[in-house]
Amino acid sequence: MRWFYINHHVDAQSMLYDRSLLWTVIGLMVFGVLMVTSASMTISESSPFFYTQRELAQLGLALCIMLAVLYIPIIRWKQASTVLLLLTITMLIVVLFVGSSIKGASRWIPLGIFNFQPAELAKLALFCYLASYLTRKSDEVQNKFWGFFKPMTVMLVLSLLLLKQPDLGTVIVLFSVTLGILFIAGARLWQFLAILGTGVFSVILLILFEPYRLVRFTTFLDPWKDPTGSGYQLTSSLMAIGNGGFWGQGLGNSVRKLGYLPEAHTDFIFSIIAEELGYVGVVAILALLFFLTFKALSIGYRSLSIGSLFSGYLACQIGIWFGFQTFVNIGVTSGMLPTKGLTLPFVSYGGSSLIIMSTAVALLLRIDFEFRQEQIQARVRIKK
């Protein structure tokens, strides 16, 4: 018996967390610091490493928050989901009045080392709320239209507040992830298609009735029609990607980052990656991001398979979120989608995005940890 407990203890220690998930995220973070440094050295305000120092400070804060989140049981997130959602709504209202305005958008609350963006918190808050709602009302979602419609009204409230900033990109992310998780939860196909059609129609109206969005859309269709005007950013991005070739120009050797490509260290950092590291670098970073998305979804489906609905729904939403945001960012920089301000997960410069996504990864690690603990306890019960 003593031998069994010694071996059981060893097994428990070796299965505490998903090493591949953790090392993937650490790899993305390190890569992000390198690329932010490379992309921002020529535009830094006071020193070549201005943005690097801020990125490192934000990364340190994100890691501390990750460590704290790892000690919080997932059940606590379920219990606090409504409070977190109300707090987020409050912050989205506050930022409209006291938030700092950058390029005509009021999205940030100044916090010293970085400007906090409540829109990033809105993603995690909505996903926690939806996971809690679906856990309690899964039958209602599957069998009644109102059960399907209620979570959409919550998303609508968040969307209206986000559009006031304005921030259509985050709204599209929220809408896409909400649709995805409702489909996974078993919503009927006609309900799914009805909401999808309504959402697409709404986005079209938002584009048509907002001049700058219409310009972005028409520019995306033919950026070379006005390469020095409305198409300047996209054509610069395409030239950076084209300059990279197969092997790239070498780390730090991008030409387009020398004042030619706006937002090179944030939304368009993928273009600099392609220029400096080429096709090989692009494939490497896409493989890491694909693996991160795959791990999140596999953790979610595994939890759903054993009846841990909240954990499963939350993990699946995180996976859809990471995958969809990666798709949109790369689609924008490569000219496949109209320009939208969404970061490349863990790579683009941005404290709010880094901290919230790091928190989401910590939740994945915690979900996986609790699953492993349950498996160990089940094995112990069987042995006894």
Order of alpha helices (4+ residues) and beta strands (2+ residues): alpha-alpha-alpha-alpha-alpha-beta-beta-beta-alpha-alpha-alpha-alpha-alpha-alpha-alpha-alpha-alpha
